[in-house]
Amino acid sequence: MKEELFVSGRNIPNIDPHLNIWHWQIPLYLFLGGLAAGLIFFAGLYTILNKEKEFPTAVKLASFIAPPALVIGLFMLFLDLKHKMYFWQLYTTFRIESPMSWGAWTLMAITPLSFIWSASYLKEVVPGWDWKNKWLDRFEAWVIGHRKQLAWIQVVLAVILGVYTGILLSAFNARPLWNTSILGFLFLTSGLSTGAATIMWMSKNHTERKVFGRIDFLLIVIELFFITHMLMGFQASTEVQIQAASLFLGGDFTVSFWVFVIVLGLVFPGVLEVLEIRGYRIPVAIPALCILIGGLIFRFIMVEAGQVTRYLY
Amino acid sequence: MRYAMAIDTKKCVGCSDCVVACQTENNVPIGYCRDWVVESVAGTYPLVELEIRSERCNHCDNAPCVRCCPTGASHIVEGGVVMVTPNKCIGCGACIQSCPYDARYSHPDGYVDKCTFCYHRLVKGGRPACVEVCPTRCMYFGDLDQPQSEVSQILARRKWKVLAPEAGTRPQVYFLV
């Protein structure tokens, strides 16, 4: 038996009894960032593949969700800062070892790009749209002429953004639950999956819906594979990580993790998508909504549970 | 130069003088502290062992808080002391997440605050306030690069440990056991 007590009466706000320095804003941002990364990735991908006609929702309509998602996400990040008036210090330097610095600069690049991308499709989506400005008209023409190049930049930035939402957490070895290199790709997969689900939900085109249903099913399988490996990795690691995994395997977060993330957010929509592929008629909103809610809850659980875990000495 | 601290867990009585001295010296806001005292009891009666540790920022050689800081507000100054520049800190909390010792906190004014080894005293040739006031003289401070320093001498003579060496931070606060 070992008991440790702070005899000097330490009770610092948000640090004791366990860390609670990141609140609801961070997981919400991680979700919105992942969703935007997914949407931007698929818009870029199908442009590069010359399939704008077959996948109009992915390339055009759904891309309109990305800019507001990024702006709300950025605002959430701003809300979480405790020394807000100094936020501009992020953009006075680039720190190669700091994931947050990477994220700040990636968002700085991808947010205006996503606005430009959507704006260039405004005329196609909103009939009768007129910029009423010859400079904007010229700029639009230039963007339309360079969509391929833009798409490449978007795809690369989207992957960085998606991976970053996970690496932001995994870079902290002081929080054993986060400290796994699989987290970056797990969050990227989850982000792509929420993006695919949104496209699937918005699409009115039967083939596009079917393709995105299949993509989403594949992403769900990969995600389940990553989650299994994450837990296996923890179990085969040091005591602090075994304890971290135990939060999901009998500990405080067991029910929320298995019921909301695994069953409701992954297995159930996965089964529905298989049934859809087999020819059953399933309202597309059900699996899409499950994936989105599951992805959101997954990030809340990871951020909250991670802060409970720590080193023991 | 490499500043380090050694604390004798056999001499420490857990009086918390170091904590109060630090709060006074550094004008630490009420309800917060840059150092604290842990009483660790291991075993079951009658076979129990007690260890008392005065803990603080470990001023790590491989400081994760400095690595993850997006603005460079967390930095290392001469002598290996980890410092925070309040006017560069955005209060994102990354350094707080990254510290295995939970040695950092968010100051009510917004920036992140922590132990500085009383750097303002060091530059004048002094020692940290906590070391200065310790009534049992269980704390040693000095330059590890000088073999004659108080801290080098005691670490050469005694058995010691550091906290969570497996975290890979290479902490520079030593506990004599």
Interface residues (C-beta under 8 A of the other chain):
Chain A: M1 K2 E3 E4 L5 F6 V7 S8 G9 R10 N11 I12 P13 N14 I15 D16 L19 I21 W22 D80 L81 K82 H83 K84 Y86 F87 Q89 L90 T92 T93 R95 E97 S98 P99 M100 S101 A104 A171 F172 N173 A174 R175 T238 Q307 R310 Y311 L312 Y313
Chain B: G14 S16 V19 G31 Y32 C33 D35 W36 V37 V38 E39 S40 V41 A42 G43 T44 I52 P64 R67 C68 C69 P70 T71 G72 A73 P86 N87 K88 C89 I90 G91 C92 G93 A94 I96 Q97 S98 C99 P100 Y101 D102 Y105 S106 D109 G110 Y111 V112 L163 A164 E166 A167 G168
